[in-house]
Amino acid sequence: MRSSVIIIDVGATNIRALAVGEKGNILHLHSVANETAPDPEFPAGRIWPLDAMWARIKECVVDVMGHIEKASVCAVTVTTFGVDGAPVDASGKLLYPVISWACDRTVRVMKNIESYMTLKDLYQWNGLQPMHYNTISKMIWLKENRPQIFSSMASFLFLPSLIIHKLTGESVTDTSMAGTSQMTDNRKRNFGISILGSIGLHESVFPNLMEPGRVAGRILKSVCEETGIPEGIPVVATGHDTQFAVYGSKAGPNQPVLSSGTWEILMVRVQRLVNTEEMLSLGVSTELDPIPGYFNTGLQWVASGAVEWVKRTLFSGQTDLRIYDTMVREAEAEKPGSGGVFVHPAFVSGIGPSAAYRTKGSVLGLTMDSTRGSVYRALLESLACQTRQALEILERAAGFKAKDVICVGGGSKNRLWNQLRADLLGIPVRILDQKETTALGAAMFAFSGAGIYKDPEEARQAFTYNEELVNPSSSREVYEPVYGRFKDLAKNLTEVYK
């Protein structure tokens, strides 16, 4: 009997459980909606209700276990979005709810964070952009608004660790989640003593820091009875979903990965920490790769979120999924350059610490001959320009030259967008047929932790994907003036839309 692993994947929109086979095949998947809730202890605050989340996780796992051979399960692991967690007592009981990254209570904290440590110093320690939702801001909020909890907590557990504690009773901290906190010394893959000291914390508040792929604990008897996962099965540490999506895409060193969804995240695995003042101003963030010795350096911006605006505004007469085919077909009917129509970069840009959904923008160059197809094509051209600008920044920051870009996610299914990316970048775009790169990346470490493979790299080589290669077309040169205009507008009009 071949082995399988169970992946618990907690996203902001959905909670999922997946059973993954030894070759990376998805044996079964079950998904339920996830959502924040009002904070009963703080009006207008948003939290992740952990008990409700745990109930949804169990629902997903029970369904998956009902569709596979229980005896095949050799490991379980947990991956979630970053930064969020909660203070707990010595038994692991919550002392305060899990504050969501979607909560605005820490905006004021971020504005005043330099009363604790300068942004320049923070960035030089860890290379992480100063965002109000980073874990350090939540810690300061607790310190300033719930001082008794802040001073009495036995530990702070990130969200994957809270779930691992429910599965095993053990308290751990994995490095991939720690790297999202803005409290780490990324060169040492540990918490920064100076950063913690500036806000009155000691590193012991984060228990048992461990690398992904290590066994964090074993399934409790009570969890076996509630979910069907065999008692004693190892639970392997993974952690932050973005890191495992990049690893699961099979990206090697200096090979950028574009995760295209509501947001686009362009990230590359490099071997040096990017932490200059210039990169701070340009919005570059660096997190910890699952493999020691590597960093994940990247940029992000709104992408399909802007596409949805075009759909709602200009294509609202059609409601089924074929609307996307209609949009692409009409955009393909327009010539490169979109007849002079241009989407102002501020509309699509999320680079930097400002919230991209709050930035303003413009659609320029409209004439009586403009069509909705030309507006949509102009948006896709601008988004492809955004990708090129981001790649140029990352190449300069990390000292590499990309030979191609791997593209995953929902936005990778748009054939026109893929061609525009290749044309604007001037290098091939590799489209993976596997959208579950986060779960598969986590599965590689789970199989390694269970001893099925000697290390995650051996598992990665055993997993098989198909890919489509999109090469630059003969239209590539046509887009050079489009990109020049993009850069000029981004440079000259940013101040207008602040």
N, C-alpha and C positions, 0 to 999 in steps of 0.2 A: 504494500500500500504506500503510495506517495504521500509525503507530508504536506501540510498546509499551515498557514498562519492566519490569525484573525487580526485585522486592522480596525481599530476604532478611530474614526476620522471625524473630528468635531469642527465644523465650519460655522461661520456666522449665519449662514442661511439654512444649512442642513446638517444633521447628524447622521453619520452612516457607519455601518459595519460591513466589512468585506472579508471574504475568505479568498486567499491568494495561494495558488499552487506553486510548486518548485520552479516552474519555468516562467512564472509571472502571469499565468493565466488566472483570470477572475472567475472563481468557482461560483460565487453567489454574492449579491449585494442587496442590502436593504437600507432605505433612507427614510427619515422623517424630518419634518421642519424643525428648525431651531429659531429661537427668538429671545430678545431681551425682555426684561420686565421692569416696572417701576421699582425704585428702591424704597422700601417701606420706612427706612431710617433717614432718607434724605430726599425731600420733595424735588421733583424734576430730574432726579438721578436715574441712571439706567444700570441694571445689574444682569448678570447671568444667574438665574435661579438654579443652584447646583443640584438640588434634589430633583427638580423637574428634568434637568439635563440627564441626570443619572437614570431616571425612569425611561427616558427616550433611548439612551444607550442600551439599556437592558432589552428593550423592545426590539431594537435592531439586531442585537447579538442573538437573542432567542430565535428570531426568524432565520438568520444565517445558519445557526447550529442545526436547525431543523432541515436544512437542505444539503448538508455535507456529512461525511463520516466523522463522528466525534473522535474516534481513535486516531484520525489523521492529524489532529491539531497538535502542533509541537511548540507553539509560542503565540503570545498576544502582545500587541504594542499599541500605543496611543499617540496620535498626532493631532495638533490643534493649531488654531491661529495664535499669534504671538502676544506678548506683553501682559496679558491678564492673569490674575491669580488672587490669592486672599491670605490674610493672616489666620493662623490656627493656633490652638492650644496644644499641650503636650500629647493629647490623644488624637489630634488631627481634626478636632471639631472647629468649624468656622467661628471666628470671633467677629467677622464682618463679611457681608456678601462679596461676591466676585464683581468688582466694578468693571463695567464693560468699556472697551476702547471707544465705543460710540457715545459715551457719557461726556458731557462738556464741563463737568465740575472742576476738571484739572486745567482748564484753559488759563485761568488766573494764576495757577501755580506755575505754569510754563512761562508766563510773562515775567514772573518774579524769581525764576530759578537761579538767576545769577547772584542772589543774596546768599546762596549756598556754595555755588561753584560756577565759574564762568563757562559759557558755552564753548569757547575756544578750548579750555582745558578738558571739558567733558569729551569733546570731539577728538582731541588728541589721545585720550585714553582708549576710546572704543570705536570711533569713526561712525557713530550712529547719529542720524539727524535728530535735532531736538524737536520732537513732536509732543504735543500735550498728553497724548494717550500712552506714552512710554511708561514703563513700570515705575521709574524713579519719581515721576509726577504723582502717581497714586500713593507712593510711600510718603512723600512730603504732605500730600493732602491728609493722610491718616495722622501724621505727626502734628499737623496744625489744627485739625478738626476733631480727631478722636485720639488725643494723646494717651489716654489710659490703655486703649487697645494697642497703640503703637509700642508703648513701653512694656506691655505684658505679654505680647505674642511670643510663643515658643518658636514658631517658624513662619516663614512665608512660603507658600507652595504655589507654583505656577499651575495653570489649568491642567496640563497633562499629569502633573504630579498629584493633583487632587483626585483625578480619576484613578491613577495608579494606586493611591492610598486606599480607595474604595475596593479595588480589585485584590490588593495584597496585604493591606495594613501597614505597608512600609512607606517611609517618607524619603524621597529622593529629589534631586535637582539635576536636569540634564543640561549640558552646555549649550545646545542649540537654542533652548528657551532663554537661558541666562543671557545669551548674546542679543536678545531683543529688549533687554531691560534698561539700557543706558547706564548700567552700573558696573560693567565689566572692564577689566584690563585685557583687551583682546589679544595682546601679544602673549600673555600667560595663560589664556583660556580659563581665567578665574575672575572672581569679583575684585574690583579695584578697591583696595583698602582706603585710599584717600577719598574716593567718591563716597563710600559708605560712611566714613568718619565725618564727612561734611554734613551729612543729614542725621547723624547720631545712630548709625547701625553698626553691627559687628557681622562679619562674614558667617558666623555660626547660625545666623537666622535663616540661612539657606542650607538645608541639610544635604549631606552625602552627594556632593557634586560628582557626576559621572558622565562618561562619554557615551554617545549613542552606540547601541549594540551590546551593552552590558546588561546582565540580568538584574532587574530592580527588585524583584520579589516573585512570589508564586501565588497562583489563584487560590483564594480562600475557599473553604468548604461551603460557606454560606453563598458565595458567588457562584460556585458550581451548581448549587441547588436552584438558584434564581435564573441562571443563564444557560446552563448545559455545558459550559466550558469545563473540561475535566479538572478536578482538584489537583493542585500541585504543578500545573503547567506553568513554565516560566513566563513572566511578563518582562519584556525587553524594553529598555529605555530608547525612545526616539525623541519626538518633541515638536519643534516648529515646522509647520507644513511647508512653508516656502523652501526651506533648506532641503527637504526630502523630495520636493517636486523637481528641484534642480538636479539633485543626485539621481533621481529616478528617470530623468530624461537621458541619462548616460552621457551627460556633458563631461568632457575632459577639461584639463587646465586650459584657461584662456579661450574657451569656447562659449560664447554668450548664449543664454537661453531667454527667449521672450515668452513669458506667460501672458496670453492675451485673453482678457475677460472684461468685466466691467472696468477694471483697472488693467493697465499693462505694466508688467514689471520686467525690466531688462536686467538680468543678473549674470555675473560671470565668476567662475571659480579661479581665484588668483592666489599667489603665495606671498603677498605683501599687504600690510594694512594701509589703507588709503585714509589719511587723516590731515591733509593740508587745509589751510584756511580757504583756499580757492575752492576746494571740493565741498567744504562746508557750505559756502555761499551758493554753489551750483546744485545742492540737494542730494549729493552722493551719500549713500548709506552703506556701511559694511557690517555684515553679521558673520557669525561663526559657522563655517562649513561643518558638516557632520564628521569630516575626517580631519584630525589634527594636522596643522601645517598649512591649511587652506582657509581662505576667507571668501565670503560671498559678497561681492561689491555690486551695487545696483542703483537704479533710478526707477521711478514709477510716475505714471500719469493716467488721467482718465482716458479710456478708449471706447469700449462698447457702451459705456454710459452715454457718451456723446452720440454714438450711432443710434441708441434708443431715442434720443431727442429728435433726430431727423425722422425716425420712423413715426413717432407720435405726431410730429408737426406736419410732415409732408406726405406721409403714406398712411394716414389714419383710416382710409376707406376700406382697407383689407385687414382682416383680423386673424387669418390662419397663418401657419408657419411658412406658407409659400410667399408671404410678403417679403421675406429676405431674398428669395430668388428674383422677385420683381425688382427690388432695389438694386441688386447686383446687375441684372440685365439692362436696366435703364442707365446705370452708371457706365457700363461697358460700351453703351452706344455713343457716349461722349468721347471726344478726343482727349489725349493727354493734355493736361493743363486746364481741363474743365471749362474751356471757353472763357478763360479769364476770371472765373469765379474762384474765390479764395476764402478759406476759413481762417480767421485770425487765430494765431497760436494760443492766445490766452484762453480760448474756448476749450482747447483740448489739453492744455498743459497742467500737469500736477507736480512738476519739478519744484523742489524746494519745500520749506516747511509750511507754506500756506495751504489751506484746504482747497483742493482743485475744484470741488463741486461749488465752491463759493466764488471762484474767479469768473469774471465777465469776459465777453468776447464778441466778435463780429463776423458776419458773412459779407465779404467785400466783392466788388466787381459785378454785381447783378445787373443784367440788362433785360430788355423786353424779350430777348431770345433765350434767356436762361430757363432751365428746366429743373425739376426736382432731382432728376438724375445727375445734372451737373453739380448741384449742391452736395449731393451724397458723394459723388466722386471727389469733389474738392475736399470734403472732410477726410476721406480715406487717404488722399494725397498728403494732407497735413499731418495725419497720424503717422504715415510712413516717414515724413520728414522729421517728426518728433523722435521716431525710433533711430533715424540716422544721427540726429544731433546727440541723443543719449549715448549711442555707441561711440561716437567720436570723443565724448567726454570720458567714458569709461576707458577707452583705449589710451587716452592721454594720462588718466589717473593711475592706471595699473601697469602701463608700459607694455602693451601687447598690440598685435594687429590681428583682427579677426579674419578667419578664412571663410567662415559661414556662420549662420545663426540658426539655432534650433527653435522652432515655434510650436508651442503647445497651447491647449485651451480652446474655448469656444470660438475665439476670433481666428483661429488657424483654419477654420472650415470655409472661410470666405476666399474664393479663388482669385478675385480681383485684388483684394487687399494683399494677399500673398505675393502676387506679381508686382504690385506697387512697392512692397517692401524690398523685393529683390532688385527692382530697378533703381530705387533710391539708394539702397545700400551698396549696390554694385558687386554684391557677392551672393552666392546661393543661399536660399532659405530652405531648411530641412523641416518638413511637416511630418510629425509623428502620428501614426494612426492610433496611438494609445493616449487617451485623455486622463487616465488614472495615475499620472506620474507621481503624485504625492503618496498615494497608498502603496504603489510599487516601490518607491524609494524607501519607505518605512519597512516594507516587507523584506527588502534586501538585508536590512540590519536585524530584523527579527529572525530570519533564517540563520544568519550568522551567529546571533546570540544563542540560538537553539542548537548550534553545532552541525546543522545540515550543510552549511558551507563554511570554509575556513575563515572567511572574512567577507565583508559586504561587497568587495570588488569581485570576488569569485561568483557571488550571487548575481551581480550586475551583468557579468559576462554570460551567465546561464539564461537570463531573461531575454526573450526574443520579441523585437518590435519590427514592424514594417515602416517604411518612410517614403515620402514623395519629395523629390528634389525640384525646387523651383529656381531656375536660373534667370539672371537678368536678361531682358529682352532687348530688341533693337531700339526700343523707346527710351532706353536709359538716358541718353544725352539730352532728350527733351526735358527731363526733369531737373537738370542742373539749374536753369533759371528759376524754376519753381522753388527749389531748395534755397537758392539765394534770397528770394523774396521772403520765404519763411523766416530765415535768420534775421533779415533786416527788420521785419515787422515785430518779431519777438524781442529784438533789442530796443527798438524805438518806441514801441507802444505799451511795454509792460507797465510803465509808470502811470499811464492813462487809466488802466483798469485795476489799479490797486484799490 
